[in-house]
Amino acid sequence: MNWIILIIAGLCEVGFTYCLGRAKAVEGLEWWAWIGGFVVISILSMVLLAKATETLPIGTAYPVWTGIGAVGTVLVGIFIFHEPATFWRLFFITTLIASIVGLKMVS
């Protein structure tokens, strides 16, 4: 169950970076709404990470959480914000995914 909580926490990390990406493109009340979403989702992500580490080793949970956030954020950048999908970006994201899977397998 705590692995599911950790995955949701990582997806929340993707959510708060998405909010930041949207906030930089707007002004006024819409900016405040996206920043509010950033704050709420950031807190939720941290709370879920803390919950997951009650039974999972912090040395595994934290890298998995940040890895999910990093991979998800790069994918959001590519597919939603139209950032470049260069060979080296995809190569290093692939190695990050392999590392996350490896940590899960040894935990």
N, C-alpha and C positions, 0 to 999 in steps of 0.2 A: 504493500500500500504506500509506503514512504517513497518508493521509486516513482510511483504515479504522481505523488505530491511534488517530488523534485522535478519531474518533467513539466508539470503545470507551472512551477516556479520559473523554470527556464523559458517557457513560452511567454510568461508575463514579462520577462526581461526583453524578449523580442517586442512585446507590446509597448513597453515604455520607450524603447528606442524608436519605434514607429511614431509614437506621439511626438518625440523630439523632431523627427524628420518632417512631420506635418506642420509643427509649430514654426519652423524656420521659414515656411513659405507663406505665412499669413500674418495679419496684424490685428490689433484691437481685441475685441471680445473673443473672437475665434482663437487668437493666440492664447488667451487665458484659459479657454476651454481645453485646448490641447496640453497646456502645461499642467492644468488640474488633472487631466487623465494620466499624464506622466507621473505626477506625485502619487496618486492613488494606486496605480499599477506597480510603481516602484515599491511602495510599502507592502502591497500584497505579495510581491515577489520575495521580498526579504522575510516576511512572516512565514511563507510557505517553505523557504529554504531552512529557516530555523526549525520548523516543525519536522522537516525531513531529516535533519541532522540529529534528531533525538535518538534515532536508531542506526542511521547510516554514518560511516566514518567521514569526518569533515574533509579529510584528505582526498576522498573520492567524490563526495557530494559537491563540494565547491567547484572543482574543475569540470564536472559534468554540467552543473548549472551554468557556469560561464561559457562552456563549450556550446551548449544548446543556444544560449543567447547570441554568441558570436556567429555560429552557423546560420541561425535564423535571421539575424540582422543582415548578414551578407546577402542571403536569399531575398529578403524584403527589399534591400537596396537594388538588387539586380532586377527583380520582377516588378516592383512597384515604383521605385524612384529612378529606374532606367540607368543605373550605374553600370560601368563596363564589366563584362564577364570574361576577363582575360584568362588565358591558360594558367598563369601562375596563381591568380586568385582562386580558381577552381581547384588547382593542385593542392594548395595549402589548406583549403577548406576540407578537401578529401582526407588529408593527413590528420586534420583535427578530428574529423568524424571517426577515423580509425582509432585514434587515441582514446576518445570517449568510450567507444565500444570495448577497447582493451581494458580500461579502468573498470568498466562494469563487469567484465569477465573475471577479473582477479579479485573482486570485492565480494 
